Structures are given as structure tokens and as C-alpha cells.
Amino acid sequence: MSIQGLAAFTGEGKGIVHLLVDDAAAARCREALEGAGMGIADERPVLVVDIEDRPGTLGELVRQLADANVNIDLAYTTFGGVRIVIATDDLENARSVLEWPLEQSAPARRETDATSIWDQPA
């Protein structure tokens, strides 16, 4: 199992870790975390978007989502490359506005099959 991305936060005496793993590894990851005594708060599909490494690219991407009334619940970058993880309650609309499956007009973007496991200590 390989962790593709991670974001960690603390507040109000709690820690929250967002882990990004391949869909095929999600069950094993859940098992490992629970076996270590960690609680799982949520598990959900996310978009993993390759973006161009230039000023303004992130702004352009989130503007497209905002114009389509897609709220971003969480966003963070992954390990290696210039990729952003986006969680939203409107994944279908987000995919639509960002033109997935990939079209020729947007060669710098692609989506991967990944799940974000949101871990919160019990």
C-alpha cells in the first residue's frame, strides 16, 4: 500500500489526517489504521488533478468549479508532480466542468482512481 498524498491538521484537542491511496488499497489501509487503534471518520472518492506549474493555474481551476457552483470541501497537494486533491459533495458536476474524462483541449489535467481516507483518532 502506497500513500499518494497526505494532509494533517490539529484543533480542539483532536488530530485529523487525510490519506490518499489507490482505490485497490483503501480496504487494506482502513484495516491497518483500525488495527493501530485509529478511528476512521470518513472515506470518499476525490478528484486528483494534474495542473500546470505556472502562476494562476490553481485560481483558474477553482474558478471553473465556483462558476459551476461546486463547493470544495478540502484540497491539498500530493507527493511528486503538480497535482491537487479535491473533495466535494458534487463530484459529478466537478468532473463535468473540469472536462473529465480527459479531452484533448486540456492535456495538463487527468483524474486518477483514488480514495481519500479521513482518519480521526477515536
Secondary structure as a PSIPRED ss2 file (coil, helix, strand):
# PSIPRED VFORMAT (PSIPRED V4.0)

   1 M C   1.000  0.000  0.000
   2 S C   1.000  0.000  0.000
   3 I E   0.000  0.000  1.000
   4 Q E   0.000  0.000  1.000
   5 G E   0.000  0.000  1.000
   6 L E   0.000  0.000  1.000
   7 A E   0.000  0.000  1.000
   8 A E   0.000  0.000  1.000
   9 F E   0.000  0.000  1.000
  10 T E   0.000  0.000  1.000
  11 G E   0.000  0.000  1.000
  12 E C   1.000  0.000  0.000
  13 G C   1.000  0.000  0.000
  14 K E   0.000  0.000  1.000
  15 G E   0.000  0.000  1.000
  16 I E   0.000  0.000  1.000
  17 V E   0.000  0.000  1.000
  18 H E   0.000  0.000  1.000
  19 L E   0.000  0.000  1.000
  20 L E   0.000  0.000  1.000
  21 V E   0.000  0.000  1.000
  22 D E   0.000  0.000  1.000
  23 D H   0.000  1.000  0.000
  24 A H   0.000  1.000  0.000
  25 A H   0.000  1.000  0.000
  26 A H   0.000  1.000  0.000
  27 A H   0.000  1.000  0.000
  28 R H   0.000  1.000  0.000
  29 C H   0.000  1.000  0.000
  30 R H   0.000  1.000  0.000
  31 E H   0.000  1.000  0.000
  32 A H   0.000  1.000  0.000
  33 L H   0.000  1.000  0.000
  34 E H   0.000  1.000  0.000
  35 G H   0.000  1.000  0.000
  36 A C   1.000  0.000  0.000
  37 G C   1.000  0.000  0.000
  38 M C   1.000  0.000  0.000
  39 G C   1.000  0.000  0.000
  40 I E   0.000  0.000  1.000
  41 A E   0.000  0.000  1.000
  42 D E   0.000  0.000  1.000
  43 E E   0.000  0.000  1.000
  44 R E   0.000  0.000  1.000
  45 P E   0.000  0.000  1.000
  46 V C   1.000  0.000  0.000
  47 L E   0.000  0.000  1.000
  48 V E   0.000  0.000  1.000
  49 V E   0.000  0.000  1.000
  50 D E   0.000  0.000  1.000
  51 I C   1.000  0.000  0.000
  52 E C   1.000  0.000  0.000
  53 D C   1.000  0.000  0.000
  54 R C   1.000  0.000  0.000
  55 P C   1.000  0.000  0.000
  56 G C   1.000  0.000  0.000
  57 T H   0.000  1.000  0.000
  58 L H   0.000  1.000  0.000
  59 G H   0.000  1.000  0.000
  60 E H   0.000  1.000  0.000
  61 L H   0.000  1.000  0.000
  62 V H   0.000  1.000  0.000
  63 R H   0.000  1.000  0.000
  64 Q H   0.000  1.000  0.000
  65 L H   0.000  1.000  0.000
  66 A H   0.000  1.000  0.000
  67 D H   0.000  1.000  0.000
  68 A C   1.000  0.000  0.000
  69 N C   1.000  0.000  0.000
  70 V C   1.000  0.000  0.000
  71 N C   1.000  0.000  0.000
  72 I C   1.000  0.000  0.000
  73 D C   1.000  0.000  0.000
  74 L E   0.000  0.000  1.000
  75 A E   0.000  0.000  1.000
  76 Y E   0.000  0.000  1.000
  77 T E   0.000  0.000  1.000
  78 T E   0.000  0.000  1.000
  79 F C   1.000  0.000  0.000
  80 G C   1.000  0.000  0.000
  81 G C   1.000  0.000  0.000
  82 V C   1.000  0.000  0.000
  83 R E   0.000  0.000  1.000
  84 I E   0.000  0.000  1.000
  85 V E   0.000  0.000  1.000
  86 I E   0.000  0.000  1.000
  87 A E   0.000  0.000  1.000
  88 T C   1.000  0.000  0.000
  89 D C   1.000  0.000  0.000
  90 D C   1.000  0.000  0.000
  91 L H   0.000  1.000  0.000
  92 E H   0.000  1.000  0.000
  93 N H   0.000  1.000  0.000
  94 A H   0.000  1.000  0.000
  95 R H   0.000  1.000  0.000
  96 S H   0.000  1.000  0.000
  97 V H   0.000  1.000  0.000
  98 L C   1.000  0.000  0.000
  99 E C   1.000  0.000  0.000
 100 W C   1.000  0.000  0.000
 101 P C   1.000  0.000  0.000
 102 L C   1.000  0.000  0.000
 103 E C   1.000  0.000  0.000
 104 Q C   1.000  0.000  0.000
 105 S C   1.000  0.000  0.000
 106 A C   1.000  0.000  0.000
 107 P C   1.000  0.000  0.000
 108 A C   1.000  0.000  0.000
 109 R C   1.000  0.000  0.000
 110 R C   1.000  0.000  0.000
 111 E C   1.000  0.000  0.000
 112 T C   1.000  0.000  0.000
 113 D C   1.000  0.000  0.000
 114 A E   0.000  0.000  1.000
 115 T E   0.000  0.000  1.000
 116 S E   0.000  0.000  1.000
 117 I E   0.000  0.000  1.000
 118 W E   0.000  0.000  1.000
 119 D E   0.000  0.000  1.000
 120 Q C   1.000  0.000  0.000
 121 P C   1.000  0.000  0.000
 122 A C   1.000  0.000  0.000
